[in-house]
Amino acid sequence: MLKLHTRLHALTPSLSSSVRLGPTTDSASPILRAALSSLRSLTRRSRSSDLVGHRAFFCSDSDSSGDGSDRVVHVDSKAVDSEGEEAESKSSSAIVPTNPRPEDYLTVLALPLPHRPLFPGFYMPIYVKDPKLLAALQESRKRQAPYAGAFLVKDEPGTDPSSVSGSESEKNIYDFKGKELLNRLHEVGTLAQISSIQGDQVVLIGHRRLQITEMVSEEPLTVKVDHLKDKPYNKDDDVIKATSFEVISTLRDVLKTSSLWRDHVQTYTQHIGDFNFPRLADFGAAISGANKLQCQQVLEELDVYKRLKLTLELVKKEMEISKIQESIAKAIEEKISGEQRRYLLNEQLKAIKKELGLETDDKTALSAKFRERLEPNRDQIPPHVLQVIEEELTKLQLLEASSSEFNVTRNYLDWLTALPWGNYSDENFDVLHAQQILDEDHYGLADVKERILEFIAVGKLRGTSQGKIICLSGPPGVGKTSIGRSIARALNRKFFRFSVGGLSDVAEIKGHRRTYIGAMPGKMVQCLKNVGTANPLVLIDEIDKLGRGHAGDPASAMLELLDPEQNANFLDHYLDVPIDLSKVLFVCTANVVENIPNPLLDRMEVIAIAGYITDEKMHIARDYLEKSTREACGIKPEEVEVTDAALLGLIESYCREAGVRNLQKHIEKIYRKIALQLVRQGASNEPAIAEAQVVEREETLVGCADESSQKLVESETGAEPVEDSSHEQIAETSIEADAVQTDLPADQPSDSKDVTDTKTIQESEPTKTVEKVVVDTSNLADFVGKPVFHAERIYDRTPVGVVMGLAWTAMGGSTLYIETTQIEQGEGKGALNLTGQLGDVMKESAQIAHIVARSILLEKEPDNPYFANSKLHLHVPAGATPKDGPSAGCTMITSLLSLSMKKPVRKDLAMTGEVTLTGKILPIGGVKEKTIAARRSEVKTIIFPAANKRDFDELATNVKEGLDVHFVDDYRQIFDIAFGDDQMTGK
């Protein structure tokens, strides 16, 4: 590349602007002219416009006969452009002899050439770094002595000239001064005219060969020179001619493959004219790619024949290089497979389409789309995220569209730019507005609503509502999910719900690594992309049902997501950049709080939703469920009536669950059956209505028409009976009616037919009304089937050994009878058998109850050895249902004591509480559920542990209204209540 660059600098200006003119005694022979003309014809193109506006410098040939014809002339190329050959003659006549002549210069400044020698007749720009030398050149040019000697610098001994870089050579040149520099210069050089000096660039034009004889001064280096002339030769020598023809032939072969050489020859022959043998040798060596030593050898050779031979070797070598280049190109082309060729064609097609504006490049379009997404929120995007995005966009431009890495990067950028960085929705902390929304969506739940309003009020005072994770716990169907949706609507936040029930893969929460096939971000990143804001309300459903599999523990992964101290820098495995989730409001739902892992539960604020009592279910069914179901089924309010007694029966006998989801299903079932009944009634009425309308219309036509039209109607209608709802019959009759209308008398009003038809339609409308459907207790079973639940009170008056307990279930609260009976009696046969599918805790409670009952009986009746001599059986009904828990202890003790004393307990009594061996009553859970169960079973008196008094006081008034509740901390108080007087009170 360095050689080619040097050749272009040294050659192109000289060939395009400098030529040698003037008569020479050593002109080319006619045969040489013919060969050269064929060479020119190979490259000739019209370039007259290339000369416009240029100024050419012509210098004489140093190898002419020495008759004083050496001259320098400045020619205006406009003359050449306008006159052709005449301009050439004019420019020749404008030659002005220079004074003094070039051969008069026997002492010249020595200019070192680092790369290649300067041949006569060629330009060469060089850079002079020595300020003294540059000043001397400028001074010479001012003194009308614009000549210097250009000499090639020798290489250092023991170095390869092809391996030394140009910068190293130039540096070495200017390190030498005086005699040391003289020793580094070749003796033979070129007399060079200083064409121009611009800064430190000096443009030289070669004139003739020189040889250094001795040094005159050291700084700047000035030497004495001898002017060299070519040795005499016979221009008619056949060997010289043959050698020159071979040079020309080789040049022609090179011209066929190299456009660069073609331009050189064309430019040179245009401006210089005919070649002679010395010129041909210099031209071939000057434009060849040989190294500087080979070119210096041609420059030093004064024998024309030998010089031609050296040049022939150089151009032959150039020809071989061209052949090697051609073979390499051919081999590479053969290696391109069909797919690669197709790829290249596709790329060319894309480029063509892009130029035509038909479509943009895929990469450009993708980058533009991603940048367009970023623009609205660019100021709010964190700097570290912007840096990652810019790096990925740069990477996208470097990747091939067909590579797998391209698709990975594109998907990654798609997720990064689609997230709502810093885009927050405006929150609404209006407590009254929130109260209105909660009342619209839910009935009851006063304590839950109050807690939510407290949360919103705190958010208003703080200005933000983050920092708390609410967990709504309760049985299914009580409205946990819909409460979360209402909170989002009250706060004006976007709502997103995802269920983690059964989730066992951590990647669902924290995302997959991008190296995996089909990798995706976690649920939170998907949530942010879907809602479009960075502060949504996220409802995590069924958090108590998180699984644990081989892919990790999702419950532990949820800690980073839900912890307010950590989620400000939540790191998704796919995005791999921190995301701020501190503004996200998390609401979790769970059926059983005990199933939530403790580290996760510790970060939540639990709001319990126990369920609904019968009165609340009645309001919900009437005001919410029935209305929405009726609209969904397309039934009008006046077409159906569901009585309060039917709704109450539905709630008591079919839907005793704590929630209202099952109640909604049963109401939908009722209305579906009503819809079918209404449609069937309407379908049965339609044929009768259609028949009545046809008969009425026929009678009208008969009464209005004359005899001929009447016969026509009779013949048409009497031939075949009128079908029930035939549209064809009605259409034909209406056509006939129009025909009869035209024959009416003039005095009859034209609208009498319309009046008659209107009356007929009005009279037939009452027949369309469908009978109103009434759903009552008498026909409720026809809609929803036989009752599922029966009265929970099995006994009107509890017998001896039977006591009602209160239990908590996942579906809410329920009552539970505990029965004890005697199997066998005999001295020393005291024992206790248990049945009813009891759990380990409940079995232990029964053993404790047996011991406590014996001790209390010993206190009350010291002479009664009942437990010591009786084999007893304790059973809990509904044996198919597993039962466990400690709160049945006091109920079991009461059942055992009732049997031992042969005394029944109060008929309206129910109790719950865990008992210790000493008879102390411990607190229990599910106070609201158990209270609701007691109300459902028409219990009037309840016994609770004293530790649960505060829980009971916090219940809504409508839940605890009308109940006589006793709070005890020792079983002996229960004994007095259970077996005392009915009027006894002991709150």
Buried (B, 14 or more C-beta within 10 A) or exposed (E): EBBEEBBEBBBBBBBBBBBBBBEBEBBBBEEBBEBBEEBBEBBEEEEEEBBEEBEBBBBBBBBBEEEEBBBBBEBBBBBBBEEEEEBBEBBBEEBEEBEEBBBEBEEBBBBBBBBBBBBBBBBBBBEBEBEEBBEBBBEBBEEEBBBBBBBBBBBEEEEEEEEBEEEEBBEBBBEBBEEEBBEBBBBBBBBBBBBEBEEEEBBBBBBBBBBBEEBEEEEBBBBBBEBBBBEEBEBEEEEBBEBBEBBBBBBBBBBEBBEBBBBBBBBBBBBBBBBBBBBBBBBBBBBBEBBBBBBBBBBBBBEBBBBBBBBBBBBBBBBEBBEEEEEEEEEEEEEEEEEEEEBEEEEEEBEEEEEEEEEEBEBEEBBEEBBEBBEEBEEEBBEEBBEBBEEBBEBBEEBEBEEEEBEBBBBBBBBBBBBBBBBBBEBBBBBEBBBEBBEEBBBBBEBBBEBBBEBBEBBBEEEBBBEBBBBBBBBBBBBBBEBBBBBBBBBBBBBBBBBBEEBBBBBBBBBBEBEEEEBBBBBBBBBBBEBEBBBBBBBBBBBBBBBBEEEBBBBBBBBBBBBBEBBBEBEBBBBEBBBBBBBBBBBBBBBEBEEBBEEBBEBBEBBBBBBBBBBBBBEBBBEBBBEEBBEEBEBEEEBBEBBEEBBBBBBBBBBBBBBBBBBBBBBBBBBBBBBEBBEEBEEEBBEBBBBBBBEBBBEBBBEBBEEEBBEBBEEBBEEEEBBEBBEEBBEEBEEBBEEBBEEBEEEEEEEEBEEBBEEBEEEBEEEEEBEEBEBEBEEBEEBBEEBEEEEBBBEEEBEBBBBBBBBBBEBBBBBBBBBBBEEEEEEEEBEBEBEBBBEEBBEEBBEBBBBBBBBBBBEBEEEBBBBEBBBBBBBBBEEEEEBEBBBBBBBBBBBBBBBBBEEBBBBBBBBBBBBEEEBBBBBBBBBBBBBBBBBBBEBBBBBBBBBBBEBBEEBBEEBBEEBBBBBBBBBEBBBEBBBEEEEEEBE
